[in-house]
Amino acid sequence: KMILPGRPPLSSLTPMEVYNLAYNDYLKGNYDLAAAGFQSFLKQFPESTLTPHALYWLGECFYSKKDFFNAIESFDRVSKNFPKSEKVPTALLKEAYSYLEVGDKTNGRSYLKKVIE
């Protein structure tokens, strides 16, 4: 169980509260804390309507830390596991950027094409 000082244990929170805590950490630039929060959300609430959003923001945390391979994996899970989510186009775009950041122009281009389609 993860208990952070000054915070209630995550297990006592609703999905929305866990998500918002992580999202606020992301907005403040606390990417490690935000990533831990989103990962905990994904473990606790894999079926939530917020799950694709949590996966997307987890990808953004990795992207902000220049951890592009983990970013690619998170963004990829958005489009593969939640193809109808409104987060898919942005996830595909950020996946393309992540591939370009690691010098994989082939995948970068192919994901940019997917965005356009």
C-alpha positions in Angstrom: 0.0 0.0 0.0 1.3 3.4 -0.9 0.8 6.1 1.7 2.2 9.5 1.0 2.7 12.0 3.8 -0.3 14.3 4.2 -2.5 12.2 1.9 -5.2 9.7 2.7 -4.4 6.1 1.7 -5.3 5.7 -2.0 -7.5 2.7 -1.3 -10.0 4.9 0.6 -10.4 7.2 -2.4 -12.9 7.1 -5.4 -11.5 6.6 -8.9 -12.0 10.3 -9.6 -10.1 11.4 -6.5 -7.1 9.1 -7.3 -7.1 10.3 -10.9 -7.3 14.0 -9.9 -4.5 13.6 -7.3 -2.2 12.2 -10.1 -3.4 14.7 -12.6 -2.7 17.6 -10.3 0.8 16.2 -9.6 1.3 16.1 -13.4 0.2 19.7 -13.8 2.7 20.8 -11.0 5.5 19.0 -12.9 5.8 16.2 -10.3 6.1 13.6 -13.0 7.4 10.7 -10.7 4.6 11.2 -8.3 2.0 11.6 -11.0 3.2 8.4 -12.8 3.0 6.5 -9.5 -0.5 7.9 -9.0 -1.7 6.9 -12.5 -0.1 3.4 -12.2 -1.9 2.9 -8.9 -5.2 4.1 -10.5 -4.7 1.6 -13.4 -4.1 -1.2 -10.9 -7.1 -0.3 -8.8 -9.6 0.7 -11.5 -8.8 -1.1 -14.7 -12.4 -0.9 -15.9 -13.0 2.8 -15.1 -14.2 5.2 -17.8 -11.1 7.2 -16.8 -8.7 4.3 -17.6 -7.8 5.5 -21.1 -7.2 9.0 -19.8 -5.0 7.7 -16.9 -3.0 5.6 -19.5 -2.6 8.7 -21.7 -1.4 10.9 -18.8 0.9 8.2 -17.7 2.4 8.4 -21.2 2.7 12.1 -20.8 4.6 11.7 -17.5 7.1 9.4 -19.2 7.3 11.7 -22.2 8.0 14.7 -19.9 10.8 12.7 -18.3 12.2 11.8 -21.7 11.5 8.2 -21.0 10.2 7.7 -24.6 10.1 3.9 -24.6 7.7 3.8 -21.6 5.8 6.7 -23.2 5.3 4.7 -26.4 4.1 1.7 -24.4 1.5 3.8 -22.5 0.3 5.7 -25.6 0.1 2.4 -27.5 -2.1 0.8 -24.8 -4.6 3.7 -25.2 -5.2 3.0 -28.9 -5.1 -0.8 -28.7 -7.2 -1.3 -25.5 -9.6 1.6 -25.9 -9.9 2.2 -29.7 -13.1 4.2 -29.2 -11.6 6.6 -26.6 -11.4 10.3 -27.4 -7.8 10.1 -26.2 -6.8 7.9 -29.2 -5.8 10.7 -31.7 -3.7 12.5 -29.2 -2.1 9.3 -28.0 -1.2 8.4 -31.6 0.3 11.8 -32.1 2.4 11.6 -28.9 3.4 8.1 -29.8 4.6 9.4 -33.2 6.6 12.2 -31.4 8.1 9.6 -29.0 9.2 7.4 -31.9 10.8 10.5 -33.6 12.5 11.4 -30.3 14.3 8.0 -30.2 15.2 8.3 -33.9 12.7 5.8 -35.3 11.5 7.8 -38.3 9.7 4.9 -39.9 7.4 4.3 -36.9 7.2 8.1 -36.4 5.9 8.6 -39.9 3.5 5.7 -39.8 1.9 6.9 -36.5 1.6 10.5 -37.9 -0.3 8.9 -40.9 -2.6 7.1 -38.4 -3.4 10.4 -36.8 -4.4 11.9 -40.2 -6.5 8.9 -41.1 
